[in-house]
Amino acid sequence: MFSAIARIFRTPDLRRKIGFTLAIIAIYRLGSHVPAPFVHFPNVEECLRINAGTEGLLSLVNLFSGGALLQLSIFALGVMPYITATIITQLLRVVIPHFEALHKEGQAGQAKLTQYTRYLTIALALLQSTTLVTVARSGQLFGTTDVAACQQLLTNDVWWAQLLIIIAMTAGTGLIMWFAELVTERGIGNGMSLLIFTSIAATFPAAMWTIFETNGFETFLLVLAIGIVVTGLVVFVEQSQRRVPVQYAKRMVGRRTYGGTNTYIPIKVNMAGVIPIIFASSLLYIPMLVAQFNTPQDGSEPAAWVLWVSQYFTTGDHPLYMIAYFLLIIGFAYFYVAITFNPVEVADNMKKYGGFIPGIRAGRPTAEYLDYVITRITFPGSIYLGLIALIPLVALATVGANQNFPFGGASILIIVGVGLETVKQIDAQLQQRHYEGLLR
């Protein structure tokens, strides 16, 4: 293992790529701690200390920003606008034929779709930064708290000061997007995935230290042991796949013979990745946000529906919330897989190049068979996603940890997925140069 690591740093090209990636990550983490203009940073720090572990509504976004959101830094929005824009662009392929045509055009079409994603990212960053500044100005960023510091998070709330904060946060999102593309081009791994990985990994030490301080050393060791087991299970499931065999018939072109090979279509157990968890969290976020803005500020009794939402859908430790979260994840897993994997398109491509599944006729029967396989393999994958996503909520109800519990939910899926993909890329680069991979 150590000799493989030494080979990495003895390879000039690979050493340069890893060094460049680490430099971008360092700049990204530095920017996450630089406050936006006209932000009263001592008050923000005081609110973070008082409300530690009770992020509630903004827990997922704050997790993806590495804690920068609640610090109101220039990188407060993190990668969430880009993630949202990418998901919207993928969904629009189903609705808008032009987007689907661009997707099929190859590299030129993909470049156009990437350009649309960038424009949409900036538009979403403007919208989200405006919402964030409005919430911070109203004193609702940390919930309905009576602490004076949480009511005065901005040093100046005139319109031009708020506009400057919005511009700074939007520019920060654009800079993050540029950083991610630089890492993808000149570094190692996927840039945006590595920045998300960095943001989540940055919250691990604080989350574990909070568990150690509040629950003692025995609970800390128990959580660590559970984390190791969960990580191993996630690696096992993420690497699991159903291989559908495909054969290509031989065909003569001039004097040469093409085809006659055997291959397979890899269908992962968890094809949807972390997207269903993001969808479900975002949907459950809406009633909580509406209830928060409909809570009277004069101390009077709120409406009955506001009390009901506050009781069952605010902290996330209620069984009703967990059931709704679990069912939404299962539904969104099927929804996202149905959008991203088109059995008819795969069957047509196989038929075009002379491929077939043994025992299945080409064309429509192949599409029906692939649909049969994907429907049934998505079921255990969605159950697995739901159980992994419930781990932080169960920890919140039992151990008292916050919703950014490190060993569960979106955090563990992203950490494991990005880690495995980055190791594979480093391994491939080593094999190109030394004929030996990272692990023998």
Sequence and secondary structure as in RCSB ss.txt:
>XXXX:A:sequence
MFSAIARIFRTPDLRRKIGFTLAIIAIYRLGSHVPAPFVHFPNVEECLRINAGTEGLLSLVNLFSGGALLQLSIF
ALGVMPYITATIITQLLRVVIPHFEALHKEGQAGQAKLTQYTRYLTIALALLQSTTLVTVARSGQLFGTTDVAAC
QQLLTNDVWWAQLLIIIAMTAGTGLIMWFAELVTERGIGNGMSLLIFTSIAATFPAAMWTIFETNGFETFLLVLA
IGIVVTGLVVFVEQSQRRVPVQYAKRMVGRRTYGGTNTYIPIKVNMAGVIPIIFASSLLYIPMLVAQFNTPQDGS
EPAAWVLWVSQYFTTGDHPLYMIAYFLLIIGFAYFYVAITFNPVEVADNMKKYGGFIPGIRAGRPTAEYLDYVIT
RITFPGSIYLGLIALIPLVALATVGANQNFPFGGASILIIVGVGLETVKQIDAQLQQRHYEGLLR
>XXXX:A:secstr
 HHHHHHHHHSHHHHHHHHHHHHHHHHHHHHTTSB TTB HHHHHHHHHHTTT  GGGHHHHHHTTTTTTTTBTT
TTTTHHHHHHHHHHHHHHHH HHHHHHHHT HHHHHHHHHHHHHHHHHHHHHHHHHHHHHHHHT TT S   HHH
H  BS  SHHHHHHHHHHHHHHHHHHHHHHHHHHHHSSS HHHHHHHHHHHHHHHHHHHHHHHHHHHHHHHHHHH
HHHHHHHHHHHHHH EEEEEEEE  EEETTEEE   EEEEEEETT STTHHHHHHHHHHHHHHHHHHHTS TTS 
   HHHHHHHHHSSSS SHHHHHHHHHHHHHHHHHHHHHH  HHHHHHHHHHTTEE TTS TTHHHHHHHHHHHH
HHHHHHHHHHHHHHHHHHHHHHHT   TT SSSHHHHHHHHHHHHHHHHHHHHHHHHHHS  S  
